[in-house]
Amino acid sequence: MNLDSARSRIEYLLMDRQQPEALILSKAAQWAIEAHQGQQRASGEPYYLHALAVAEILNELKLDYETVAAAMLHDVIEDTDITLDDVEREFGPVIARLVDGVTKMERIGEFQDLGQQEGGKEHSQAESLRKLLLAMAEDVRVVLIKLADRLHNMRTLKHLDEARRRRIARETLDIYAPLANRLGIWQIKWELEDLSLRYLEPEVYKELAKQLDEKRTNREDYIKRVIERLTTELKQAGIEAVVSGRPKHIYSIWRKMQRKRLDFDQIFDMRAVRILVNEERDCYGALGVVHGLWRHIAREFDDYIANPKENLYRSLHTAVIGPEGRTLEVQIRTEEMHRHAELGVAAHWRYKEGGSFDPGYEEKLGWLRQLLEWRDEESTANDFVDRFKSEAFQERVYVLTPQGRIIDLPQGSTPLDFAYAVHTEIGHRCRGAKVNGRIVPLTYHLQNGEQVEVLTTKQGTPSRDWMNPHEGYLKTSRARSRVRQWFKHQDVEHNISAGRSLLDRELHRLGITGLPVEKLAGWFKHKQVDDLLVALGRGDINTSQLANAVNELVPRPEPATAKKIRVKTRKQPSVPEGFRILGVGNLLTSTARCCHPVPNDPIVGYITRGRGVTIHRRDCSNILRMEGEDLKRLIEVEWGVPSEAGYTVELFVLAYDRSGLLRDITAVLANEKINLTGVNTLTDKRDGIARMNLTMEIANISQLSRVLTHIGQLPNVVEARRKV
C-alpha cells in the first residue's frame, strides 16, 4: 500500500519532464526509498513518504528538477549512511550543494522564550537563524526546500504530543511564515499561518472554522452573483478579465479581529473577489468599473502597484458597499502580478532556464544580505532575532521628511522611530515632532503619506522610558538597539544607580515586598546583583521583562519584625480552582479583603469557622498579629490554576484633578478588559489634588504593570501604584 502511494507520487513528479530530468528524479526517488527503508515517522507511515511529499509541494510550485530531486534527498545525509560525496557522484554538484545546505541548517531553535533570558543558548539560536539566512542568500532554493519540509511537518503535526506541537507551531509562526511572506510565497505562507493557529489557539481556530462553514453557502451564492455582474460590466467596458472568489484564511481573519478589536461579523473582507487582467493599465480601468458600480468605502483603498510592498507584492485593493448593502473587498492585478504574489522567488526558478534577469528576485536577495549585516550591528542574540521578527512581517508605513525623502518603517512606528531612522544623533536629541505641521506626542502612530518634522535640542540624550514597551515610544528594534547602545557606553556606577532606582520604583509600583534581589538576578542569569542593576541601567532588561520575572517567581519574604509563623504541612494535595491547598480535601476558598493577594504573591491559608479557607498574603498585618490558637489554624497553600474571574487588587492614583480624568482611567482598564469593581475618589479643593482608590480584577502581575504604566502616562497623573 505504501509503495503504491510512493509510485503514484513519483509518477506525478515525472509528468511533463524531459527525459534527462525524469531519469534524475526517478533515481533520486529510488535512493530516498532505499535509504529510508525501515524508518518511520510519528504517524507510523514510512519516512520516505515524507521526502516524496516535500518534493511534491515544490513540484506544485513548478520548481526546477534540481530542487525537486534535492527535496527527495534532503534527509539522507543526516539520517542514513549515505555521504555528501555519494550524492555528488550520482547527482552532480548542484543537487549535492542543495542537500548539504538543508543538512547544515539542522533546526531553527525555540524562539518563544527569547527576551526573557540571555546566554549561550540564545546566541546559538540566533546563529542558527543567521545560518538559515546565509544559506538563503547563497541559494534561495535551500530555504524553499526547508519551507516545504516545514509545511508537510505542520500538516502531520497532530501525531506529536501537545508540548512539541505548540513549540513547533510557535516557531513556524515566528520564523517560517514571515520568511515565506517576505519571499512572496503566499501559497505557503497562508497555510503555515492557519496550521500554526490551529495548534496554538485550538478553540479559537475551531470556532472561526465553524462560523465560516455555517455561512459558506450564503457567502458563495453572494459571490457568484457579484462575479456574474462584474464579468458582464468588464466585458462591456472592453476589459478582458477573469473574476473569481478569493478564499479567506482563518489566521488573517483572526489577526484582523485582534488588531481592530472587531467581531467576526464586522470583518470587511469576508466577502472578497479577485480580478485578473492582461495589462497593468487594465487594473485601473477595472478599478473604475468597480467604483462605478458600488460606493467606495473611505480609507479602504491601497495602490500596491504604484507603491509595492517590501516583498514586491503588487495589486490594487479596494472595499465597496456591494449588492444588498454588504461590504465587499475587491483585489485587482495582472496575471504576472498574480504569479509573483503566489510563488514569490519560486517564480524566478520556474523560468530559470530562460536566463532572463529578474530584478524582483535580486531585490529579495538584497533584503536577505542586509539581514546578515544586522548580526554585526546588534549587540545581543536577542536583538538580532527581535529585529528579524520585526522586519520580516509585511505591514509597512511610508512617511516623508520635510525634504521629501521617503522613510520606510514598520506599521505602528512613532516619530521617535522616524528620528532614529533618519540618524542616530537626531534620535538621541529628539524632544518632539510635528506631523503635517501639527505637534503630536512621541507615541503617535505614523500613517502612510504623512510628513514628519523632528524637533531636537542641542545637548539631548535618550530617556530610559523609551525602552519600556508599555510606554509605546519605540516600535522598531533598530531604534531600541541604538538607545540601548547609548546607555551601555555610560559608566558602570551610573548604570548601577539608575538600575537600582528603576528596580525600587517598579517593585514599589507593583506592591511587591520581600522579594530577594539575588533571586531576580539569578532569574536573568546574572551571578551578582550589581550585574543585574547594570543590565537594568543600560536597558538590557526593561520593566516589562522585570514584571514578567516577578510574575514567575515565588518570593520569600524576610520582614524585619515579623513573627515566625508555623504552618501545618501535610502530604496529599487537592486542587480547587485558583489555589492548591496542601493536605486538605476540596474546601471553599476566598481571597482576604484585608490584603488582596494576586498571583505569585507569597500566601498562606487561614481556616475560618464555617467559611472555608481565606487566602492571605504572608506579610498581611492580620496574619503577623496572630497568636496562640489562631496560629494553629494556618495552613500551607500555593497558587494553582488561575481563575478566569481574575484576582482583586487595589490601586492608588494621585493626580491633579481635571475634567475627564476618571473617564480616561476607566478607558485604560477597558482596553485591558479589566473589570473595575470599586472606585473611591477624594479631591482637595485647596490644592486641586485628587486621590483615587480603585478596586479591580487582574489576571497577573504583568497585566498590573501594564495598567500602572498606562495610567501613569495620562495627563495630570502624578503617581499610580498598587496599595499594600
LUMKOL-819976 format. One record per residue (C-alpha): x, y, z; residue in three letters. Coordinates in steps of 0.25 Angstrom, whole numbers, padded with zeros to 4 digits, always signed. Layout:
residues N
XYZala;...
***
This chain:
residues 724
+0000+0000+0000met;+0011+0010+0004asn;+0019+0006-0008leu;+0007+0008-0017asp;+0005+0022-0011ser;+0020+0025-0014ala;+0019+0020-0028arg;+0007+0029-0031ser;+0015+0041-0025arg;+0027+0038-0033ile;+0019+0037-0046glu;+0013+0051-0043tyr;+0027+0057-0041leu;+0031+0052-0054leu;+0020+0057-0062met;+0023+0067-0073asp;+0038+0066-0070arg;+0049+0064-0081gln;+0055+0050-0081gln;+0069+0054-0075pro;+0062+0061-0063glu;+0052+0050-0062ala;+0063+0040-0060leu;+0070+0048-0049ile;+0057+0050-0042leu;+0054+0035-0043ser;+0067+0031-0038lys;+0066+0041-0026ala;+0053+0035-0022ala;+0058+0021-0022gln;+0070+0026-0014trp;+0061+0032-0004ala;+0052+0020-0003ile;+0064+0010-0001glu;+0072+0020+0009ala;+0060+0022+0018his;+0055+0007+0017gln;+0051+0003+0031gly;+0050+0017+0037gln;+0036+0022+0042gln;+0030+0036+0045arg;+0022+0038+0058ala;+0009+0035+0050ser;+0014+0021+0047gly;+0016+0024+0032glu;+0029+0021+0025pro;+0039+0032+0025tyr;+0041+0032+0010tyr;+0027+0037+0008leu;+0031+0050+0015his;+0042+0052+0006ala;+0033+0050-0006leu;+0022+0059+0000ala;+0033+0070+0001val;+0037+0068-0013ala;+0022+0069-0017glu;+0020+0082-0011ile;+0032+0088-0018leu;+0027+0082-0031asn;+0013+0089-0029glu;+0021+0102-0029leu;+0027+0097-0043lys;+0041+0098-0038leu;+0053+0092-0046asp;+0057+0078-0045tyr;+0069+0080-0037glu;+0061+0086-0025thr;+0051+0075-0026val;+0062+0064-0026ala;+0069+0071-0014ala;+0056+0071-0007ala;+0055+0056-0008met;+0069+0054-0003leu;+0068+0065+0008his;+0070+0056+0020asp;+0078+0045+0014val;+0092+0050+0019ile;+0087+0053+0033glu;+0078+0040+0035asp;+0085+0030+0027thr;+0099+0024+0023asp;+0099+0032+0010ile;+0110+0043+0009thr;+0111+0056+0002leu;+0121+0050-0007asp;+0112+0039-0011asp;+0101+0049-0014val;+0111+0058-0023glu;+0116+0046-0030arg;+0102+0041-0034glu;+0094+0054-0036phe;+0105+0065-0038gly;+0110+0077-0030pro;+0097+0086-0031val;+0088+0076-0025ile;+0099+0072-0015ala;+0100+0086-0011arg;+0085+0088-0008leu;+0085+0075+0000val;+0097+0080+0008asp;+0091+0093+0010gly;+0078+0087+0016val;+0086+0077+0025thr;+0095+0089+0031lys;+0083+0097+0035met;+0079+0086+0045glu;+0067+0092+0053arg;+0064+0107+0056ile;+0063+0108+0071gly;+0051+0111+0080glu;+0049+0126+0080phe;+0037+0127+0089gln;+0046+0129+0101asp;+0055+0140+0095leu;+0055+0153+0102gly;+0053+0146+0116gln;+0068+0142+0117gln;+0081+0144+0110glu;+0092+0133+0109gly;+0099+0123+0101gly;+0086+0116+0097lys;+0080+0129+0091glu;+0093+0132+0084his;+0093+0118+0077ser;+0078+0120+0073gln;+0082+0134+0067ala;+0093+0127+0060glu;+0084+0116+0054ser;+0075+0127+0049leu;+0087+0134+0043arg;+0092+0121+0036lys;+0078+0120+0030leu;+0079+0134+0024leu;+0093+0131+0019leu;+0089+0119+0012ala;+0077+0126+0006met;+0085+0137+0001ala;+0095+0127-0006glu;+0084+0119-0012asp;+0069+0122-0008val;+0065+0108-0013arg;+0071+0103+0000val;+0061+0110+0008val;+0049+0107-0002leu;+0052+0092+0002ile;+0053+0096+0017lys;+0039+0103+0015leu;+0033+0091+0008ala;+0039+0082+0019asp;+0033+0090+0030arg;+0019+0091+0023leu;+0018+0076+0022his;+0022+0074+0036asn;+0011+0084+0040met;+0001+0076+0032arg;+0004+0064+0040thr;+0007+0071+0054leu;-0005+0064+0060lys;+0003+0052+0063his;+0012+0058+0073leu;+0010+0062+0087asp;+0004+0075+0091glu;+0017+0081+0096ala;+0024+0078+0083arg;+0012+0083+0075arg;+0012+0096+0082arg;+0027+0098+0081arg;+0027+0095+0066ile;+0015+0103+0063ala;+0021+0116+0070arg;+0034+0114+0063glu;+0026+0113+0050thr;+0018+0126+0052leu;+0030+0134+0057asp;+0041+0129+0047ile;+0036+0121+0035tyr;+0023+0128+0032ala;+0029+0142+0032pro;+0040+0137+0023leu;+0030+0131+0013ala;+0023+0144+0013asn;+0036+0153+0011arg;+0040+0144+0000leu;+0026+0146-0006gly;+0021+0131-0006ile;+0007+0134-0001trp;+0003+0120-0005gln;+0012+0114+0006ile;+0010+0126+0016lys;-0005+0125+0018trp;-0005+0110+0020glu;+0007+0111+0030leu;-0001+0122+0038glu;-0014+0115+0038asp;-0008+0102+0043leu;+0000+0109+0054ser;-0013+0116+0059leu;-0019+0102+0059arg;-0009+0097+0070tyr;-0006+0110+0077leu;-0021+0114+0079glu;-0029+0101+0076pro;-0042+0107+0082glu;-0041+0120+0074val;-0038+0112+0061tyr;-0050+0102+0063lys;-0060+0114+0066glu;-0055+0122+0054leu;-0055+0110+0045ala;-0069+0107+0050lys;-0074+0121+0047gln;-0068+0121+0033leu;-0074+0107+0030asp;-0088+0112+0035glu;-0089+0124+0026lys;-0081+0117+0014arg;-0094+0115+0005thr;-0099+0129+0007asn;-0086+0135+0004arg;-0083+0126-0008glu;-0097+0130-0014asp;-0094+0144-0012tyr;-0080+0144-0018ile;-0086+0136-0030lys;-0095+0148-0033arg;-0084+0158-0031val;-0075+0150-0041ile;-0086+0150-0052glu;-0089+0165-0050arg;-0074+0169-0051leu;-0071+0160-0063thr;-0083+0166-0071thr;-0079+0180-0067glu;-0064+0178-0070leu;-0067+0172-0084lys;-0076+0184-0087gln;-0064+0193-0083ala;-0055+0185-0093gly;-0046+0179-0082ile;-0043+0165-0083glu;-0043+0159-0069ala;-0045+0147-0061val;-0053+0149-0048val;-0052+0139-0037ser;-0056+0138-0022gly;-0044+0139-0013arg;-0043+0130-0001pro;-0041+0136+0013lys;-0031+0129+0022his;-0034+0127+0037ile;-0022+0133+0042tyr;-0023+0146+0034ser;-0038+0147+0040ile;-0033+0145+0054trp;-0022+0154+0053arg;-0031+0165+0047lys;-0041+0163+0059met;-0030+0164+0069gln;-0023+0176+0063arg;-0036+0184+0060lys;-0044+0179+0072arg;-0055+0174+0063leu;-0065+0163+0064asp;-0066+0152+0053phe;-0078+0159+0046asp;-0070+0172+0045gln;-0059+0167+0036ile;-0059+0175+0023phe;-0053+0165+0014asp;-0061+0152+0018met;-0067+0154+0004arg;-0055+0156-0006ala;-0053+0155-0021val;-0041+0156-0029arg;-0040+0161-0044ile;-0028+0157-0053leu;-0026+0165-0065val;-0015+0165-0076asn;-0009+0179-0075glu;-0005+0188-0064glu;-0014+0199-0069arg;-0026+0190-0069asp;-0024+0189-0054cys;-0028+0204-0053tyr;-0039+0202-0063gly;-0045+0190-0055ala;-0044+0199-0043leu;-0052+0210-0050gly;-0063+0199-0053val;-0063+0194-0039val;-0065+0208-0033his;-0075+0212-0043gly;-0084+0200-0039leu;-0083+0202-0024trp;-0079+0213-0014arg;-0065+0212-0009his;-0062+0211+0006ile;-0053+0223+0011ala;-0039+0219+0015arg;-0040+0205+0009glu;-0032+0207-0004phe;-0018+0203-0005asp;-0010+0204-0018asp;+0001+0194-0017tyr;+0004+0195-0032ile;+0010+0209-0031ala;+0015+0206-0017asn;+0019+0191-0016pro;+0020+0185-0002lys;+0034+0181+0003glu;+0033+0167-0002asn;+0030+0173-0016leu;+0015+0170-0015tyr;+0007+0178-0026arg;-0008+0179-0027ser;-0020+0188-0025leu;-0028+0187-0012his;-0042+0193-0010thr;-0054+0191-0002ala;-0068+0195-0006val;-0082+0195-0001ile;-0087+0184-0011gly;-0100+0178-0014pro;-0110+0177-0003glu;-0102+0187+0005gly;-0091+0177+0009arg;-0077+0181+0009thr;-0068+0174-0002leu;-0053+0174-0004glu;-0048+0174-0018val;-0034+0171-0022gln;-0029+0175-0036ile;-0016+0170-0042arg;-0010+0165-0055thr;-0006+0150-0058glu;+0008+0153-0056glu;+0006+0160-0042met;-0003+0148-0038his;+0008+0138-0041arg;+0019+0146-0033his;+0009+0148-0022ala;+0006+0133-0021glu;+0020+0128-0024leu;+0030+0139-0020gly;+0044+0136-0022val;+0040+0122-0027ala;+0035+0129-0039ala;+0049+0132-0043his;+0053+0117-0043trp;+0041+0114-0050arg;+0047+0122-0062tyr;+0061+0120-0058lys;+0065+0113-0071glu;+0061+0125-0079gly;+0073+0132-0073gly;+0066+0146-0072ser;+0069+0155-0061phe;+0059+0156-0050asp;+0060+0170-0043pro;+0050+0165-0033gly;+0058+0153-0029tyr;+0070+0161-0028glu;+0063+0171-0018glu;+0058+0160-0009lys;+0072+0154-0008leu;+0077+0169-0005gly;+0068+0169+0007trp;+0074+0155+0011leu;+0088+0161+0010arg;+0084+0173+0018gln;+0079+0163+0029leu;+0093+0157+0030leu;+0099+0171+0032glu;+0090+0173+0044trp;+0096+0162+0052arg;+0109+0170+0053asp;+0101+0183+0057glu;+0093+0177+0068glu;+0099+0175+0082ser;+0092+0162+0086thr;+0086+0150+0080ala;+0072+0155+0085asn;+0074+0168+0078asp;+0077+0161+0065phe;+0065+0151+0066val;+0056+0162+0070asp;+0060+0171+0058arg;+0058+0159+0049phe;+0044+0156+0054lys;+0040+0171+0053ser;+0045+0173+0039glu;+0040+0160+0033ala;+0026+0163+0035phe;+0019+0171+0023gln;+0012+0183+0030glu;+0019+0195+0026arg;+0017+0210+0026val;+0023+0221+0017tyr;+0025+0235+0022val;+0033+0247+0017leu;+0044+0256+0022thr;+0042+0271+0021pro;+0051+0270+0009gln;+0042+0259+0002gly;+0051+0247+0005arg;+0043+0234+0007ile;+0045+0227+0020ile;+0040+0212+0021asp;+0036+0208+0035leu;+0028+0196+0041pro;+0013+0199+0043gln;+0011+0205+0057gly;+0024+0213+0057ser;+0025+0226+0064thr;+0032+0240+0062pro;+0043+0235+0070leu;+0045+0223+0061asp;+0045+0232+0050phe;+0056+0241+0056ala;+0065+0229+0058tyr;+0063+0224+0044ala;+0068+0238+0039val;+0080+0238+0048his;+0084+0232+0062thr;+0088+0246+0067glu;+0075+0252+0063ile;+0068+0241+0070gly;+0076+0243+0083his;+0073+0258+0083arg;+0059+0257+0079cys;+0049+0264+0088arg;+0037+0266+0080gly;+0031+0265+0066ala;+0021+0271+0056lys;+0013+0263+0047val;+0007+0270+0035asn;+0011+0283+0042gly;+0003+0279+0055arg;+0010+0276+0068ile;+0008+0261+0072val;+0013+0253+0084pro;+0025+0244+0082leu;+0016+0232+0084thr;+0007+0236+0072tyr;+0006+0225+0061his;+0010+0230+0048leu;+0001+0228+0036gln;+0004+0226+0021asn;+0008+0239+0013gly;+0010+0248+0026glu;+0021+0258+0026gln;+0029+0257+0039val;+0038+0268+0045glu;+0047+0265+0057val;+0049+0275+0068leu;+0062+0274+0075thr;+0070+0280+0086thr;+0085+0283+0085lys;+0090+0274+0096gln;+0079+0264+0097gly;+0081+0249+0102thr;+0071+0237+0101pro;+0062+0234+0113ser;+0061+0220+0119arg;+0046+0221+0118asp;+0047+0220+0103trp;+0051+0205+0104met;+0039+0201+0112asn;+0030+0195+0102pro;+0018+0198+0111his;+0021+0213+0109glu;+0019+0212+0094gly;+0031+0221+0090tyr;+0038+0212+0080leu;+0033+0201+0071lys;+0046+0197+0063thr;+0057+0189+0068ser;+0067+0197+0061arg;+0063+0209+0070ala;+0063+0201+0083arg;+0076+0196+0079ser;+0082+0210+0077arg;+0076+0214+0091val;+0082+0202+0098arg;+0096+0204+0092gln;+0096+0219+0097trp;+0093+0214+0111phe;+0103+0203+0110lys;+0114+0214+0108his;+0111+0221+0121gln;+0120+0218+0133asp;+0117+0206+0142val;+0114+0213+0155glu;+0104+0222+0148his;+0097+0210+0142asn;+0096+0203+0156ile;+0090+0215+0162ser;+0080+0216+0151ala;+0077+0201+0151gly;+0075+0201+0166arg;+0065+0213+0165ser;+0057+0206+0153leu;+0056+0193+0161leu;+0052+0200+0174asp;+0041+0208+0166arg;+0036+0197+0159glu;+0035+0188+0171leu;+0028+0199+0179his;+0018+0201+0168arg;+0014+0187+0168leu;+0013+0186+0183gly;+0024+0175+0184ile;+0031+0173+0197thr;+0041+0163+0202gly;+0046+0158+0188leu;+0061+0155+0189pro;+0068+0163+0178val;+0078+0151+0177glu;+0067+0143+0173lys;+0063+0153+0162leu;+0078+0153+0158ala;+0078+0138+0157gly;+0066+0138+0148trp;+0073+0147+0138phe;+0085+0138+0138lys;+0094+0149+0146his;+0103+0144+0157lys;+0104+0157+0164gln;+0093+0167+0168val;+0101+0178+0162asp;+0101+0171+0149asp;+0086+0171+0149leu;+0086+0186+0153leu;+0095+0190+0142val;+0087+0182+0132ala;+0074+0190+0137leu;+0082+0203+0136gly;+0087+0200+0122arg;+0073+0196+0117gly;+0077+0181+0114asp;+0065+0178+0123ile;+0053+0186+0122asn;+0041+0188+0132thr;+0033+0178+0124ser;+0043+0167+0126gln;+0044+0171+0140leu;+0029+0169+0143ala;+0029+0156+0135asn;+0040+0151+0144ala;+0033+0156+0157val;+0021+0149+0152asn;+0028+0135+0150glu;+0036+0136+0163leu;+0030+0132+0177val;+0037+0141+0187pro;+0041+0138+0201arg;+0038+0150+0210pro;+0048+0154+0221glu;+0041+0164+0229pro;+0050+0170+0240ala;+0040+0170+0251thr;+0031+0158+0246ala;+0028+0147+0256lys;+0032+0133+0250lys;+0019+0127+0246ile;+0018+0112+0247arg;+0008+0105+0238val;+0003+0091+0237lys;+0009+0084+0225thr;+0002+0071+0220arg;+0005+0061+0209lys;-0007+0059+0200gln;-0010+0071+0190pro;-0024+0075+0186ser;-0026+0086+0175val;-0038+0095+0176pro;-0039+0106+0165glu;-0028+0117+0167gly;-0021+0111+0179phe;-0014+0098+0183arg;-0017+0094+0198ile;-0007+0085+0203leu;-0012+0073+0211gly;-0027+0076+0211val;-0039+0072+0202gly;-0047+0081+0194asn;-0050+0093+0202leu;-0057+0107+0199leu;-0046+0117+0197thr;-0047+0132+0196ser;-0037+0143+0196thr;-0035+0152+0208ala;-0041+0166+0207arg;-0030+0172+0216cys;-0018+0169+0207cys;-0024+0165+0193his;-0013+0155+0189pro;-0010+0154+0174val;-0003+0142+0166pro;+0011+0139+0171asn;+0010+0147+0184asp;+0015+0139+0196pro;+0002+0134+0202ile;-0004+0126+0214val;-0017+0120+0217gly;-0026+0122+0229tyr;-0036+0112+0233ile;-0049+0120+0237thr;-0061+0115+0245arg;-0071+0112+0234gly;-0066+0120+0222arg;-0055+0110+0217gly;-0040+0115+0215val;-0037+0130+0214thr;-0025+0133+0206ile;-0015+0144+0211his;-0002+0150+0207arg;+0009+0144+0217arg;+0012+0159+0221asp;-0002+0163+0223cys;-0003+0170+0236ser;-0014+0162+0241asn;-0006+0149+0239ile;+0006+0155+0246leu;-0002+0159+0258arg;-0008+0145+0261met;-0004+0138+0274glu;-0008+0125+0281gly;-0019+0116+0275glu;-0020+0125+0263asp;-0006+0121+0258leu;-0011+0106+0258lys;-0022+0110+0248arg;-0011+0114+0238leu;-0009+0104+0226ile;+0001+0103+0215glu;-0005+0108+0201val;+0001+0111+0188glu;-0004+0117+0175trp;-0011+0107+0165gly;-0019+0108+0153val;-0023+0123+0150pro;-0037+0126+0151ser;-0044+0133+0139glu;-0050+0143+0148ala;-0037+0149+0152gly;-0031+0154+0165tyr;-0035+0166+0173thr;-0025+0177+0175val;-0026+0192+0179glu;-0018+0203+0172leu;-0015+0217+0178phe;-0015+0229+0168val;-0010+0243+0171leu;-0013+0253+0161ala;-0016+0268+0159tyr;-0031+0268+0157asp;-0037+0271+0143arg;-0050+0268+0135ser;-0050+0254+0129gly;-0039+0248+0138leu;-0047+0237+0143leu;-0052+0234+0129arg;-0038+0233+0123asp;-0034+0223+0135ile;-0046+0215+0132thr;-0043+0215+0117ala;-0029+0209+0120val;-0036+0198+0128leu;-0046+0195+0117ala;-0035+0194+0107asn;-0028+0183+0116glu;-0042+0177+0118lys;-0041+0179+0133ile;-0053+0178+0142asn;-0054+0190+0151leu;-0061+0187+0164thr;-0060+0199+0172gly;-0056+0214+0172val;-0054+0224+0183asn;-0049+0238+0179thr;-0046+0250+0188leu;-0042+0264+0183thr;-0035+0274+0192asp;-0041+0287+0186lys;-0030+0296+0192arg;-0019+0290+0184asp;-0027+0282+0173gly;-0021+0269+0177ile;-0029+0256+0174ala;-0027+0244+0182arg;-0033+0231+0176met;-0035+0217+0181asn;-0038+0207+0170leu;-0042+0192+0173thr;-0041+0183+0161met;-0039+0169+0156glu;-0026+0166+0149ile;-0020+0153+0142ala;-0006+0154+0147asn;+0006+0164+0151ile;+0010+0166+0137ser;-0004+0172+0134gln;-0003+0180+0146leu;+0010+0186+0142ser;+0004+0190+0128arg;-0008+0197+0135val;+0000+0205+0144leu;+0009+0209+0133thr;-0003+0214+0124his;-0010+0221+0136ile;+0004+0228+0139gly;+0004+0233+0125gln;-0009+0240+0126leu;-0009+0256+0127pro;-0008+0261+0141asn;-0005+0248+0147val;+0006+0249+0158val;+0007+0235+0163glu;+0000+0221+0161ala;+0003+0209+0169arg;-0003+0197+0176arg;-0008+0199+0190lys;-0001+0189+0200val;
***
